[in-house]
Amino acid sequence: MAMTTTFFHSLHPSSSYKTGAVSSSFVSVPSSSSSLQFRSLVSDSTSVYTRKRLTGNLRRLSVTVSAAATTEPLTVLVTGAGGRTGQIVYKKLKERSDQFVARGLVRTKESKEKIGGEDEVFIGDIRDTEAIAPAIQGIDALVILTSAVPKMKPGFDPSKGERPEFYFEEGAYPEQVDWIGQKNQIDAAKAAGVKQIVLVGSMGGTNINNPLNSIGNANILVWKRKAEQYLVDSGIPYTIIRAGGLQDKEGGIRELIVGKDDEILETETRTIARADVAEVCVQALQLEEAKNKALDLASKPEGTGTPTKDFKALFSQVTARF
């Protein structure tokens, strides 16, 4: 006869795993079961039998597991997976296949081929709700890395001391991409029962006169900020990461700095490697300390401070919810 232990409360799985669909007010598992780590309940392939016992007016239901419970990795969709930061996040998730099943959403066939062209990379336009639905269906978490990207007007000649001018293509303004496109993703995620959204934005949104807002006269930070507020109000657990100036440098070798309300922009440490932003995104999917928080993110210069390894402690410093 199998030895069992009965729990009189719900088991809450670790955020980096999803569980089998089992619900009971009394759950009994073998005392040697790995589910005592609260990582999962009963997988679909585990044989289960039940017995009912009446004790006075109390009906007691015990579920006895005849095999060790198994864990399943989280299915995570990265939108903007063809971008420079999105590619790194997607790659990191792929490398940690014991914890994650990675999906990507890109806008073009060329972007899909750039990141490997696997079947789990979807092509879709975030401005079209129907186009992104297949990618979002069945995921556990969403990492949003989409953003409007300005283009430089032709004819710029730096040798003449000219300053470059930028514009956004028709239909690809921040209002369409950073507001409507992100709103579409949040709505689709909520309808699909997604459990967490990590949204990557930019610092500077507290200042309407930030120079980024003047690019193409498009107020990009205003629209990003509006999407962030929409996410906070959605009821979906979230992490908002407002990165400093992005650099194409090696990650994992600098001390990371978190802040709020653009306070970091008043210091000399206003930049961060894309690889470090990507790692913070992945860590946010695994740590409860990251949920329902918004943070500004930068790093100390290489060679100063201690490279950040304890992300639980990093997220614990954050108190802002928006």
C-alpha positions as CSV (number, residue, x, y, z in Angstrom):
1,M,0.0,0.0,0.0
2,A,1.3,3.4,-0.9
3,M,2.1,5.8,2.0
4,T,0.4,9.1,1.5
5,T,0.5,12.6,3.0
6,T,-2.6,14.7,2.9
7,F,-2.5,18.4,2.4
8,F,-5.5,20.5,3.6
9,H,-4.7,23.6,1.4
10,S,-4.0,24.3,-2.2
11,L,-0.6,23.6,-3.7
12,H,0.8,26.6,-5.5
13,P,3.3,25.8,-8.2
14,S,6.6,27.6,-8.7
15,S,6.2,30.3,-11.4
16,S,8.7,28.6,-13.7
17,Y,6.6,25.5,-14.1
18,K,3.0,24.8,-15.0
19,T,1.0,22.0,-13.5
20,G,-1.5,19.4,-14.5
21,A,-5.1,20.2,-14.1
22,V,-6.0,18.7,-10.7
23,S,-8.2,20.3,-8.1
24,S,-9.2,18.9,-4.7
25,S,-9.7,20.2,-1.2
26,F,-7.7,17.2,0.0
27,V,-4.7,16.0,-2.0
28,S,-2.8,13.0,-0.9
29,V,0.6,12.1,-2.5
30,P,3.2,9.5,-1.7
31,S,5.6,10.8,0.9
32,S,8.5,10.3,-1.5
33,S,6.9,12.3,-4.3
34,S,8.7,15.2,-5.9
35,S,5.5,17.2,-5.7
36,L,6.3,17.8,-2.0
37,Q,8.4,20.6,-3.5
38,F,5.2,22.2,-4.6
39,R,6.4,22.2,-8.2
40,S,3.4,20.3,-9.7
41,L,0.4,18.2,-9.0
42,V,-0.6,15.3,-11.1
43,S,0.5,15.0,-14.7
44,D,-1.9,13.7,-17.3
45,S,0.1,10.5,-17.6
46,T,0.2,9.6,-13.9
47,S,-2.2,6.9,-12.8
48,V,-4.6,8.0,-10.1
49,Y,-7.3,6.4,-8.1
50,T,-9.6,8.0,-5.6
51,R,-11.3,6.9,-2.5
52,K,-14.1,8.6,-0.6
53,R,-14.6,8.3,3.1
54,L,-17.3,9.8,5.2
55,T,-16.3,11.0,8.7
56,G,-19.4,12.4,10.4
57,N,-20.7,15.1,8.1
58,L,-17.4,15.5,6.4
59,R,-16.8,14.0,3.0
60,R,-13.1,13.5,2.5
61,L,-11.6,13.0,-1.0
62,S,-8.0,11.7,-1.2
63,V,-6.0,11.5,-4.4
64,T,-3.2,9.0,-4.2
65,V,-0.4,9.3,-6.8
66,S,1.2,6.0,-7.9
67,A,4.2,7.7,-9.6
68,A,6.3,10.7,-8.9
69,A,4.7,13.9,-10.3
70,T,6.4,15.5,-13.2
71,T,7.0,19.2,-14.1
72,E,6.4,20.9,-17.4
73,P,8.3,23.9,-18.7
74,L,6.5,27.2,-19.2
75,T,5.5,28.1,-22.7
76,V,6.7,31.7,-23.3
77,L,6.1,33.9,-26.4
78,V,8.6,36.6,-27.2
79,T,7.1,39.3,-29.5
80,G,9.6,41.4,-31.4
81,A,11.7,38.3,-31.5
82,G,13.5,39.5,-34.6
83,G,14.8,42.6,-32.9
84,R,18.2,42.9,-31.4
85,T,17.1,42.5,-27.8
86,G,14.2,40.1,-28.7
87,Q,16.6,37.7,-30.4
88,I,18.7,37.4,-27.2
89,V,15.6,36.8,-25.0
90,Y,14.4,34.1,-27.5
91,K,17.8,32.5,-27.5
92,K,18.1,32.4,-23.7
93,L,14.7,30.7,-23.4
94,K,15.7,28.2,-26.0
95,E,18.9,27.4,-24.1
96,R,16.9,26.7,-20.9
97,S,14.6,24.1,-22.4
98,D,14.2,22.4,-19.1
99,Q,12.3,25.5,-17.8
100,F,10.8,27.0,-21.0
101,V,9.3,26.3,-24.3
102,A,10.2,29.3,-26.4
103,R,7.9,30.8,-29.1
104,G,8.7,33.8,-31.1
105,L,6.5,36.3,-33.0
106,V,8.1,38.3,-35.9
107,R,6.7,40.6,-38.6
108,T,8.3,39.2,-41.7
109,K,9.6,35.9,-43.2
110,E,13.1,37.4,-43.3
111,S,13.0,38.0,-39.5
112,K,11.8,34.4,-39.0
113,E,14.7,33.1,-41.0
114,K,17.1,35.4,-39.1
115,I,16.4,33.6,-35.8
116,G,16.4,30.1,-37.2
117,G,13.0,29.7,-38.9
118,E,11.7,27.1,-36.5
119,D,8.0,26.1,-36.5
120,E,7.6,27.8,-33.1
121,V,8.3,31.2,-34.7
122,F,5.1,32.8,-35.9
123,I,4.7,35.6,-38.4
124,G,2.1,38.2,-37.6
125,D,1.4,42.0,-37.3
126,I,0.7,43.1,-33.8
127,R,-1.7,45.8,-35.2
128,D,-3.9,42.9,-36.4
129,T,-5.6,41.0,-33.5
130,E,-6.4,38.0,-35.6
131,A,-2.9,37.7,-36.9
132,I,-1.3,37.3,-33.5
133,A,-4.0,35.0,-32.0
134,P,-2.3,31.7,-33.1
135,A,1.0,32.7,-31.5
136,I,-0.6,33.6,-28.1
137,Q,-2.9,30.6,-27.9
138,G,-1.7,28.1,-25.3
139,I,1.1,30.2,-23.8
140,D,1.8,30.7,-20.1
141,A,3.7,34.0,-20.3
142,L,4.4,36.8,-22.8
143,V,7.5,38.9,-23.2
144,I,6.7,42.1,-25.2
145,L,9.7,43.6,-27.0
146,T,7.9,45.3,-29.9
147,S,8.5,48.9,-30.6
148,A,8.1,51.5,-33.4
149,V,11.4,52.1,-35.1
150,P,12.2,55.4,-36.7
151,K,14.1,55.7,-40.0
152,M,16.6,58.3,-41.0
153,K,15.6,60.7,-43.8
154,P,17.9,60.4,-46.8
155,G,20.4,63.1,-47.8
156,F,22.0,63.5,-44.3
157,D,25.6,64.7,-44.7
158,P,27.5,64.8,-41.4
159,S,30.6,66.3,-43.1
160,K,28.5,69.5,-43.4
161,G,27.7,69.6,-39.7
162,E,24.1,68.5,-40.4
163,R,22.0,66.8,-37.8
164,P,20.0,63.7,-38.9
165,E,16.3,63.8,-39.2
166,F,14.0,60.8,-38.5
167,Y,10.6,59.8,-39.5
168,F,8.2,56.9,-39.0
169,E,6.6,55.0,-41.9
170,E,2.9,55.4,-42.5
171,G,1.0,53.0,-40.2
172,A,4.1,52.3,-38.1
173,Y,3.9,55.3,-35.8
174,P,4.3,54.8,-32.1
175,E,0.5,55.3,-31.7
176,Q,-0.1,52.2,-33.9
177,V,2.8,50.1,-32.7
178,D,3.5,51.0,-29.1
179,W,0.0,51.7,-28.1
180,I,-2.5,49.8,-30.3
181,G,-0.1,47.0,-31.0
182,Q,0.8,46.4,-27.4
183,K,-2.8,46.8,-26.3
184,N,-3.8,44.1,-28.8
185,Q,-1.2,41.8,-27.3
186,I,-2.4,42.4,-23.7
187,D,-6.0,41.9,-24.7
188,A,-5.2,38.6,-26.5
189,A,-3.1,37.4,-23.6
190,K,-5.9,38.1,-21.2
191,A,-8.4,36.3,-23.3
192,A,-6.0,33.3,-23.6
193,G,-5.5,33.1,-19.8
194,V,-1.8,34.1,-19.9
195,K,-0.4,34.2,-16.3
196,Q,2.3,36.8,-16.7
197,I,3.5,39.6,-19.0
198,V,6.9,41.1,-19.1
199,L,6.9,44.4,-21.0
200,V,10.2,46.1,-22.0
201,G,10.0,49.9,-22.4
202,S,12.3,52.9,-22.1
203,M,13.2,55.3,-19.4
204,G,12.3,59.0,-19.9
205,G,8.5,58.7,-19.9
206,T,8.0,61.0,-17.0
207,N,9.2,64.0,-19.0
208,I,7.0,65.0,-21.9
209,N,9.9,67.1,-23.3
210,N,12.3,64.1,-23.5
211,P,14.1,64.3,-26.8
212,L,12.8,60.8,-27.8
213,N,9.3,62.3,-28.0
214,S,10.4,64.8,-30.7
215,I,11.6,62.1,-33.1
216,G,9.1,62.3,-36.0
217,N,7.0,64.4,-33.6
218,A,5.5,61.1,-32.6
219,N,5.6,61.2,-28.8
220,I,6.9,57.6,-28.6
221,L,7.4,57.6,-24.8
222,V,3.9,58.9,-24.3
223,W,2.4,56.0,-26.2
224,K,4.7,53.5,-24.5
225,R,3.6,54.9,-21.1
226,K,0.0,54.5,-22.1
227,A,0.5,50.9,-22.9
228,E,2.3,50.3,-19.6
229,Q,-0.6,51.8,-17.7
230,Y,-3.0,49.6,-19.7
231,L,-1.1,46.5,-18.6
232,V,-1.1,47.5,-15.0
233,D,-4.9,48.0,-15.1
234,S,-5.4,44.7,-17.0
235,G,-5.2,42.5,-13.9
236,I,-2.6,40.2,-15.4
237,P,0.6,39.8,-13.2
238,Y,3.2,41.9,-14.9
239,T,6.8,43.2,-14.8
240,I,7.6,46.5,-16.6
241,I,11.3,47.0,-17.4
242,R,12.2,50.5,-18.6
243,A,15.7,50.1,-19.9
244,G,18.3,52.8,-20.3
245,G,20.4,53.4,-23.4
246,L,20.8,50.0,-25.0
247,Q,24.3,48.8,-25.9
248,D,25.4,45.8,-28.0
249,K,27.8,44.5,-25.4
250,E,28.5,41.3,-23.5
251,G,26.1,40.7,-20.6
252,G,26.6,39.3,-17.1
253,I,29.7,41.3,-16.3
254,R,28.3,44.4,-14.8
255,E,26.4,45.4,-11.6
256,L,22.8,46.2,-12.5
257,I,21.0,49.2,-11.1
258,V,17.3,49.5,-10.6
259,G,15.3,52.7,-9.9
260,K,12.0,54.5,-10.5
261,D,10.6,57.7,-12.0
262,D,13.6,58.3,-14.2
263,E,15.8,59.1,-11.3
264,I,18.6,57.1,-13.0
265,L,18.6,59.6,-15.9
266,E,20.0,62.2,-13.4
267,T,23.2,60.0,-12.9
268,E,26.1,59.0,-15.1
269,T,25.0,55.4,-15.2
270,R,22.2,55.5,-17.8
271,T,23.1,52.6,-20.2
272,I,22.8,48.9,-20.2
273,A,23.7,45.9,-22.4
274,R,20.9,44.4,-24.4
275,A,22.1,41.0,-23.1
276,D,21.5,42.2,-19.5
277,V,18.0,43.4,-20.3
278,A,17.3,40.0,-21.8
279,E,18.5,38.2,-18.7
280,V,16.3,40.4,-16.5
281,C,13.4,39.5,-18.7
282,V,14.0,35.7,-18.3
283,Q,14.6,36.0,-14.5
284,A,11.3,38.0,-14.1
285,L,9.5,34.9,-15.4
286,Q,10.9,32.8,-12.6
287,L,10.7,35.0,-9.5
288,E,7.7,36.1,-7.5
289,E,9.7,39.1,-6.4
290,A,9.4,40.5,-9.9
291,K,5.6,40.4,-10.2
292,N,3.5,43.5,-10.3
293,K,6.5,45.8,-10.4
294,A,7.9,48.5,-12.7
295,L,11.5,49.3,-12.7
296,D,14.1,51.5,-14.5
297,L,17.2,49.5,-15.4
298,A,20.8,50.4,-16.1
299,S,24.2,49.2,-15.1
300,K,27.5,50.4,-13.6
301,P,30.4,50.6,-16.0
302,E,32.3,47.4,-16.6
303,G,35.0,46.9,-13.9
304,T,33.2,48.8,-11.2
305,G,30.9,47.2,-8.7
306,T,30.1,43.5,-8.5
307,P,28.4,41.7,-11.5
308,T,24.8,41.0,-10.6
309,K,24.0,37.3,-10.0
310,D,21.3,37.5,-7.4
311,F,18.2,38.6,-9.3
312,K,15.9,37.8,-6.4
313,A,17.7,40.5,-4.4
314,L,17.6,42.8,-7.4
315,F,13.8,42.6,-7.8
316,S,13.4,42.9,-4.0
317,Q,14.8,46.4,-4.2
318,V,11.9,47.4,-6.4
319,T,8.8,48.9,-4.7
320,A,7.2,50.8,-7.6
321,R,4.1,49.3,-9.2
322,F,4.1,51.8,-12.1
